[in-house]
């Protein structure tokens, strides 16, 4: 994850640490030690002063970016933490875990303000709406839940997926929610066919189901203008027209699962990271692959810097490019 000003990059690893990198020099300026198991998710607060890390040691840690090695809070979740996200105003942090519980934390006090119960299996993805009023959670219990941040109430359970939900994302205007899920598989980690559903946040109605992927949808992302949705799956990335639900392009070139997709801030480019050890940069308008760069092991995540000039990729080869 890049800091909001683009000066720093944070990475979480299965070596139980979080590293903070200087983007300009490429040097590791800080190694944050304290977790006792794999770090699954990291996120910067909107003001860039706080870094959150979620771990399989069943905790979330909040770090002061400005003061070396200072852990502000250690938040006990109760089970392995898969995902963390800050609210747009930076006041709250959401975390989802393997026991199906989502927790909302007060960043200033470190207190748990809501324990959101209702899912019956692992919560793999959490996302705040752009206005911060709602929180979405996607679970392996085949559902997406929409929560009221102020009250902690579940205002909608979005049902229709038949197997696990792996990713959720709000459109830039907050009017739509996308969820990626498996629809056909022999066991949890063996998905043969997947779908993406588009839901109206206001009504909870599924307005479109996007089909065509032949494997799990590991990552979805809206373009900055909200017109397109990108999804990464087995050997391919698909670009969808949000208004019509049509697949306008299938970007082929990867030779294994695509684990992460991200649009550039201006929406002109799309980056994809794959288990085939490569990162590809695509021209959204033409669908052409502009550039391919390699790691020596599978790529877990890709992200653009806030100014769109850089792409960061994290890999199982223990490097960040």
N, C-alpha and C positions, 0 to 999 in steps of 0.2 A: 504494500500500500504506500502511495506517495503522500507526503504531507500536503496540506492545501496550498502552500506557497511553492511547492515543487523542490524545495531545498534538500529534503530528506526522503529516504526510502526505508521502510520497515519490513522485515521478513521474519516469519516464524518457522521453526524447524523441528524435525523429529529428534534433534539433539537436545531438546528441552529448553532451548534459548531463543531469545528475540534479539535480532541485530538491527542497529540503526546505522544507515550508510549516508555519507555525504555525496549527493548526486554529482556535484561539480568535480570532485576529485576521485570518486569511486572508492574512497577509503571507508572502512568500518570505523566509526567514531565511538561506538558504544556496543557492548554486549550485555544484555539484560538477563541476569541469572536469577532463578528463583522457582521456576516451574520444575516439576518432578516427573513430567511425561511430555509427550509430543505436543507442540503448539500448533493448533489446527487453524486458527484465525487471528488476524490482527487488523486493527482499524484506528485511524487518527480521528480525534475530535475535530469538529469544523474549524476551531481556532488554531489547531495544530499544536496545542500545548500539552495535550494528553494523548497517550497511546494505550489502547486496550489490547490484551492478548487473552485468548481462550485456549484452554489446554485439556488434554485427556487426564490430567491430574485432578479434574473436577473443580477447577478454580478459574476465575477471571482475574487478571491483574491489571491495575491501572498504573501507568508509569508517567512520571513527570519528565517530559522531553527536555526541558530546560536545565534540570538539575541531574547531574550524573548519577546513574544507578539508583535513583530514588523511586521505590515502589510506593505509591500513595495509598492504594488499597489492595487487599487480597480478598476477593469475593468468593465465598464458598457456594457453589452451585448445587452440589449433591450428586452429580453424575458427570460423565465426560462431556466437555463443551465442544460443540461442532462449529458454532458460528457466533459472531458478535457484530453489533452495529450500533453506531451513535445516532441519536435523533438529530434532525437538522439544526436545532438550536444548541446542541451539545449538552443539554441538561440531563439527558437520560442515556443509558446504555441497555441494549437488549442482548440477551444471550440464550441460545437454544442448546438443548443437551440430549443425550441418549435416552434419558428416562421419559422423554416427551414433554418435559416442562420448559416453559419459557419464563425467564425472569427479567423484570424491569428494575434497573438500579438507578439511584440518585447519584450522579457523578460527584457532586460536591461533598455529600456525607458518606457515601459508600453503602448506604442502606438500601435494602430491597423494598421497593414500594409496592410491587405487585408480583405475585407468583401466579403465572397464567397457566391454569391446568385445564386439560381437555383432550390433548393429544394422547394417544395410547401407544405411540412408538417414537423413535428417534426424530428430533427436529433438526433437519439438515440445513435449513436456510431461514434467515430472518431478514426483514427489510422494512424500514420506515417509509411512510408516504412522504412526498416532498414537503407537505405542510406540517408534518410531524404529528398529525391527529391520530393516525392509524399505524398499526404494526401488523405485518403479514408474516405468517409462519408456514413453512412447507414441511410435511412430515412423511415418514414411511408408513403411517397409518392410512395413506391414500388421500388425505384431505389437506386443504389449505384453510387456515383460520385467520379471520380478520378481527383484530382487537382494538378497543378504544383505549388509547394511551392514558387519558385522564382518569378513567374509572377502572381500568383493568378488565372490563367486561368483554366477552366474546360476542361481537355483534353479528358475525356471520360465520358459518362453516360452509365452505365451498366444496361441494361433493360432486363427483363425476369421474374422477380419475379411478382407475381400477387397480393400479399397483402404485408403488411408492413415488412420492413427490420429492424431487431433488433440488429444485431451484425455483425461486420466486423473485419478481422484479416489478416495481411500479413504473408506469409511464411517467415522463417528465412533468406532465400536468396533473398527475395523481388520479386521473379519471379511470385508468385501466390497470389491472394487475395481470401479469403473465405468470404461468406456472408450468414447469416442465416435468413430465412424469413418464414412467414406463407403463406400457399397456399390455405387453406380452413378454413373459419370461419364465424360465423353469425354476429359478431360484433368485434370491435377493440380488446377487451381483451378476446375474446373467440375463440381460435385457435384449430381446430380439426386435422389439418395435416400441417406438415412443411417440408421445404427442405433446403438444403445447396448447393450453387453454388460455383464452383471453376473457377476463371477467370484468364486468362493470362494477366498480367499487361502490357506487351509490346504491345499486339494487342487488348485487350479488349474482346477477344473471351471467351465465356463460354465453357470450355473443359469438365466439368463434372457436373451433377446434382445428388446430394446424397439425396435419399428419404428413408423414413421408420419411421420417428418420427410421433407420433400421438398428438402432441401439439407444442406450440411455442418453438423455439430454442433460449433460453435466453443467452447462452454463447457458444463460440467456441474458441478453442486454438490449435495451431500447436505444435507438439513435437519439442524439441530443434534441432533435426536433420532434421526436415521437412518431415519425412516419414509418419507421422500419423497426423490425425486431430481428436480431441475429441469434442463432442457436447452434451450439456445437454438439456433435454426436459422433458416431462411428465413421471415421475417415472423411468427414465432410462438415461444412458449415452451410447453413441455409439462411437466406435473407428473405424476410416475409414483409409484405405490404400490410401494415396494421389495419388500414381501413377496409380492405377487401378480403384479407386472410389468404391471399395468393402467395405462393412461393415464387418470388421474382428471379432468384438466382440460387443455384447450388454451387458452392465453391469447393472444387475438388482438387486434391493434391496431397493431402495428408494420407498416411498409410496406417494410421491407428486412431484410437479415440481422441477427439478434441476435448480437452479438459477445461479450457477457458477461452472466452471471447470478450473483446472490449472495443468500443468505438473511440476514435479520436475525438477530442472536444469539439471540433468543427464538423464532425460527422462525415468527413470525406474518406476516412480510412477505417479499416477494421483489422484488428490483430487477433490471431488465434494461436494457442499453444496446445501441443499434442503429445501423446504418449510415444509418438514416432521420433521424439527428441528434437523437434523443430518448432520454431516460431515463424509464422507467415504473416506478411502484411499485404492486405488486399485493397484494391481501389473499389469503393462501394458503388460508384457509378457504372463502371465497366465490368466488375467482377473478376478482373485480372489480378493474379498474384504478382505483386511488385517486387517482393524481396523474401528470401528465406534465410533464416539464421539457425544455427544448430547448437544443441547441448549434447552431452554424452549420455544423458538419461532422460526419462520422460519429463515433460514440462507441466508443472502443476498450475501455474497462474501467469497471466499477462495483464498489464495495466499501462495506460498512457500517463505521462506527466501532465499536470494541469495546463501547461502551455502547448501540449501536443507535439513537442519536439523530440521527446524520448519515449521509448517503450522499455519497461522493465519486465523481465521474465524470471520466474523462480523455478528451479528444477530439482529433481531427485538426485542429480549429480552433485548436490550441495553447493551449487553456485548460483549467483544472480548476474544476469547480463543486462 
